[in-house]
Amino acid sequence: MPRHLKTAMRAEVRAEADAAVRHTVEETLARIGAEGDAAVRALSKQFDGWEPAQFRLSEVEIEKAISQVSRRDLEDIRFAQEQVGNFARHQRAALQDIEVETLPGVVLGHRNIPVNSVGCYVPGGKYPMVASAHMSVVTAKVAGVKRVIASAPPFHGAPHPAIVAAMHMAGADEIYVLGGMQAVGAMALGTESIAPVDMLVGPGNAFVAEAKRQLYGRVGIDLFAGPTETLVIADDSVDAELCATDLLGQAEHGPTSPAVLLTTSEALARATMAEVERLLAILPTAGIAAQAWKDYGEVIVCDSLGEMVAEADRIASEHVQVMTRDPDYFLNHMTNYGALFLGPRTNVAYGDKVIGTNHTLPTRGAARYTGGLWVGKFLKTCTYQRILTDEASAMVGEACSRLCMLEGFVGHAEQANVRVRRYGGRNVAYGTAAE
């Protein structure tokens, strides 16, 4: 039976914080809907101290920002975007349109149609999340989205050069320097200066995530996202330094980021807890990581691999780092995770930044029912049908008529009956089933 050597903050405490965020976002979105650009400008000034003449960057401003990025950084951005684009293209190739004759004269099919417009949010408050531009903009473009706009908050009172460069290199059609709720609200609802989009994607803080949740239905979203999560699954084939480094490497995202160690070795568990404390004494981002570890860190000792799989599926973590003698056991048996990182040679940071898989992943248990952002999220699989012969229409119509009458849908039945009369030569009275 799993034993907790360290537990996280109670769920009730988290729920209180969530309620406060919901109320703030509700009011903010209503204000943007009513006041448009004026509300967006006031909110940007309030939260970011940023009120330029226009939030959309001109070509000149984009080029100026790119000129401030070193050649090495531009090469690294290009390399990362090539990896993300390459994997997305392979995923797109796996999604085929189909057309099949299911009965003589009855043809059914589907087409994978790109969403027309997408708004990509790139976080940049605490950390300038350059990689989020690759993950959203590049993937949307590979999917064939016609209009991709991207927005990120100002960084130290100006557009962040590397984020702007990444957005531009990824192929964004419009680039805005606008952050938080006001950015996603403006992109989804539209204002006098920003045409609304059909879909919102990209990670963000609690307010951005809640804004996307409240806007869902009016626009599509990639997924419901919360704070970054990491789960390290390890046995005594690895050491405490690797485990502690991988836990704190994700805990630094924010003070509410869960970091969990799941292991069959109590000795490794206790050594990792000690190593976490040692690293926190020297980690430059310890102020954030220490709070996350204190409130949301967990250490769980299990008796077997099967028990670890069951616990991991219960947790359903965004990131799962597997460092065991047989990592494929978890690949073959786990069902609830955002992304797996198999073996000590890889790690979550590779996935976050450069290796090519997408880093926008399900959190807060959403891995139980969805995967992360990928090229397929930008595609609508839309069906169509055609009937080629009179005989086929009459044959399907007779069954359809009877089933409609079984449910009491007389008008539906008549849609079928008129075809039975016209194409099958049968005189079916209105309001009866074709026999």
PyMOL commands that set and color helices and strands:
alter all, ss='L'
color gray80, all
select helices_A, chain A and resi 11-35+37-48+59-67+71-93+130-143+161-170+180-189+206-215+240-251+266-280+286-296+305-315+328-333+348-353+366-368+375-378+390-407+410-424
alter helices_A, ss='H'
color red, helices_A
select strands_A, chain A and resi 3-6+98-103+106-114+117-121+147-152+174-177+199-201+220-221+230-234+259-263+297-301+319-323+339-342+379-387
alter strands_A, ss='S'
color yellow, strands_A
deselect
rebuild
show_as cartoon
